[in-house]
Amino acid sequence: MKEADLNWIEKLNGVVGGAFLIGSLYWTSWKLSLSILIGFLIIAANFWFLKRIISSAFQRQGVKLKLAAALGIKYLLLFVSVGLAIIYFDLHVVGLLVGISTLVISIMAFAIKQSFLV
């Protein structure tokens, strides 16, 4: 996968996250909107860090242990940030899942786009 593809997924993720956030205003629940926003921000930061870790690993050959450590730390930070967001912000769980799912939707849209372009 090229860096341009990852950038496309990242931009679409922002569009989907913004659309979900605007759509949540229909229910006029600040808790739901905040949950979607926090879920989106967590997953967007996670994808950005993943993209940077992988691109730096491809530039330097033979650093498998550093790559494994960086990915382990990144996933540990992901789990901790989601856990702290649920505990301390008293988030709407469905809203948080909707915010986190924006990346999955963007990746599926990319896969559909690629399947029709082949």
C-alpha positions as CSV (number, residue, x, y, z in Angstrom):
1,M,0.0,0.0,0.0
2,K,1.4,3.4,-1.0
3,E,1.6,6.4,1.2
4,A,-0.9,8.2,-1.1
5,D,-3.4,5.4,-0.3
6,L,-2.9,5.9,3.4
7,N,-3.3,9.6,3.1
8,W,-6.6,9.0,1.2
9,I,-7.9,6.8,4.0
10,E,-6.8,9.4,6.5
11,K,-8.7,12.2,4.7
12,L,-11.8,10.1,4.2
13,N,-11.7,9.2,7.9
14,G,-11.8,12.9,8.7
15,V,-14.8,13.4,6.4
16,V,-16.7,10.4,7.9
17,G,-15.9,11.5,11.4
18,G,-17.1,15.0,10.7
19,A,-20.3,13.6,9.1
20,F,-21.0,11.5,12.1
21,L,-20.4,14.4,14.4
22,I,-22.7,16.6,12.5
23,G,-25.3,13.8,12.3
24,S,-25.1,13.4,16.1
25,L,-26.4,17.0,16.5
26,Y,-29.8,15.7,15.5
27,W,-30.2,13.9,18.9
28,T,-29.1,17.1,20.7
29,S,-27.1,15.1,23.2
30,W,-23.8,16.7,24.1
31,K,-22.7,13.3,25.7
32,L,-23.2,11.5,22.4
33,S,-21.5,14.2,20.3
34,L,-18.5,14.3,22.7
35,S,-18.3,10.5,22.7
36,I,-18.2,10.5,18.9
37,L,-15.6,13.2,18.8
38,I,-13.3,11.6,21.4
39,G,-13.6,8.2,19.7
40,F,-12.7,9.8,16.4
41,L,-9.8,11.7,17.8
42,I,-8.4,8.6,19.5
43,I,-8.6,6.5,16.3
44,A,-7.3,9.3,14.1
45,A,-4.2,9.8,16.3
46,N,-3.8,6.0,16.4
47,F,-3.8,5.7,12.6
48,W,-1.4,8.7,12.3
49,F,1.1,7.1,14.7
50,L,0.7,3.8,12.9
51,K,1.4,5.4,9.6
52,R,4.5,7.1,10.9
53,I,5.9,4.0,12.6
54,I,5.4,1.8,9.5
55,S,6.9,4.4,7.1
56,S,10.0,4.9,9.3
57,A,10.4,1.1,9.6
58,F,10.4,0.7,5.8
59,Q,13.0,3.4,5.5
60,R,15.4,1.6,7.9
61,Q,15.9,-2.1,7.1
62,G,16.6,-4.7,9.8
63,V,15.0,-3.0,12.9
64,K,12.3,-5.6,13.6
65,L,12.8,-5.4,17.4
66,K,12.3,-1.6,17.4
67,L,9.3,-1.9,15.1
68,A,7.7,-4.5,17.5
69,A,8.4,-2.3,20.5
70,A,7.0,0.8,18.8
71,L,3.9,-1.1,17.8
72,G,3.5,-2.6,21.2
73,I,3.8,0.8,22.9
74,K,1.3,2.3,20.4
75,Y,-1.3,-0.3,21.1
76,L,-0.8,0.0,24.8
77,L,-1.4,3.7,24.5
78,L,-4.5,3.0,22.4
79,F,-6.0,0.7,25.1
80,V,-5.1,3.1,27.9
81,S,-6.6,6.1,26.1
82,V,-9.8,4.3,25.4
83,G,-10.0,3.0,28.9
84,L,-9.4,6.4,30.4
85,A,-11.8,8.0,28.1
86,I,-14.6,5.6,29.2
87,I,-13.7,5.9,32.9
88,Y,-13.1,9.6,33.3
89,F,-15.2,11.3,30.7
90,D,-18.4,9.1,31.3
91,L,-18.9,8.7,27.6
92,H,-21.8,7.3,25.7
93,V,-20.5,3.8,24.8
94,V,-22.3,3.6,21.4
95,G,-21.1,7.1,20.5
96,L,-17.5,6.1,21.3
97,L,-17.9,3.0,19.1
98,V,-19.3,5.1,16.3
99,G,-16.3,7.4,16.6
100,I,-13.9,4.6,16.6
101,S,-15.6,2.9,13.6
102,T,-14.9,5.8,11.3
103,L,-11.5,4.3,10.4
104,V,-13.0,0.9,9.6
105,I,-15.6,2.6,7.4
106,S,-12.8,4.5,5.6
107,I,-10.7,1.3,5.1
108,M,-13.8,-0.5,3.7
109,A,-14.5,2.4,1.3
110,F,-10.9,2.3,0.1
111,A,-11.2,-1.5,-0.5
112,I,-14.4,-1.0,-2.5
113,K,-12.7,1.8,-4.5
114,Q,-9.7,-0.4,-5.2
115,S,-11.8,-3.4,-6.3
116,F,-13.6,-1.3,-8.9
117,L,-10.5,0.3,-10.2
118,V,-8.7,-3.0,-10.9
